[in-house]
Amino acid sequence: LTPQLLNDDCHEEHRQTIVELVATACSIPNSIVGSLVLELANPSQIAFGGKRKNGFTYEMIEPSVPGLHPCDLLCGNLVCMSTAVIDSIGYPDSETCPHYGGDFLFLIHARKFGYSLFLDSRYPALNATAAHTSQASSDKWLTGEVCISQIFAQIFQPPSFLSWKLWWALYTNDYPVFGWLLFLVKFSK
C-alpha cells in the first residue's frame, strides 16, 4: 500500500495528523480518508472537511467528538488514499476541473467504484490560506465588492468555482437522473 496525499494548502497542527491519515487509509480497505481542517485565525471554524448528502444538497459535518466519520464527500485539501484508487479510476479530471471542484468530482467517481470516504477529526490540520473562498463569490455583488459582470464572466472561465462545466459535471455525475435539473436550478438563481 502506497499512500498518496492530495493538495498542499494545510498545515499540521498535530504531529499525528498525517501519520494517522496514512495509518487509517492503510487499515480500512477501499477507503479514502480526509482530515478536518480548521481556520488558522479561528480554530473553532471549519475550513475544509467532510460532507453528507441531505436530499439534493451536501451538509458539512461538524463533529462533536473527535473520531472517524463516514461521509459522502471530502474537501480534497488533506486526503490520503492508496495508489490502488488511482490505478482503478485514474487521476482527477484536470480538463473539466482545472482548479476548483476536481477533488469533489474525483471522490464522486471513487464512491461509485465502491470506495468508502471518511472524515478524520482526531487531529485537525489548519488552513492558512483564503483559497476556499471565491474571489467573486455570488453574494459579494450585493455589497458592491464585485460587480455582477465579473461574476457572470466566471461562469465561462474553467478555473472558476462558478464554471458551468464544473457544476454540470458534479451534478450529472452525482445525480444521474436529476443532475440536469439541479444544474438549471443553480444557474437560474
C-alpha positions, 0 to 999 in steps of 0.5 A: 500500500502506497499512500498518496496525499492530495493538495498542499494548502494545510498545515499540521497542527498535530504531529499525528495528523498525517501519520494517522491519515496514512495509518487509517487509509492503510487499515480500512480497505477501499477507503479514502480518508480526509482530515478536518481542517480548521481556520488558522485565525479561528480554530473553532471554524471549519475550513475544509472537511467532510460532507453528507448528502441531505436530499439534493444538497451536501451538509458539512459535518461538524463533529462533536467528538473527535473520531472517524466519520463516514461521509459522502464527500471530502474537501480534497485539501488533506486526503490520503488514499492508496495508489490502488484508487488511482490505478482503478479510476485514474487521476482527477479530471484536470480538463473539466476541473482545472482548479476548483471542484476536481477533488469533489468530482474525483471522490464522486467517481471513487464512491461509485467504484465502491470506495468508502470516504471518511472524515478524520477529526482526531487531529485537525490540520489548519488552513492558512490560506483564503483559497476556499473562498471565491474571489467573486463569490455570488453574494459579494455583488450585493455589497458592491465588492464585485460587480455582477459582470465579473461574476457572470464572466466566471461562469465561462472561465474553467478555473472558476468555482462558478464554471458551468462545466464544473457544476454540470459535471458534479451534478450529472455525475452525482445525480444521474437522473436529476443532475440536469435539473439541479444544474438549471436550478443553480444557474437560474438563481 
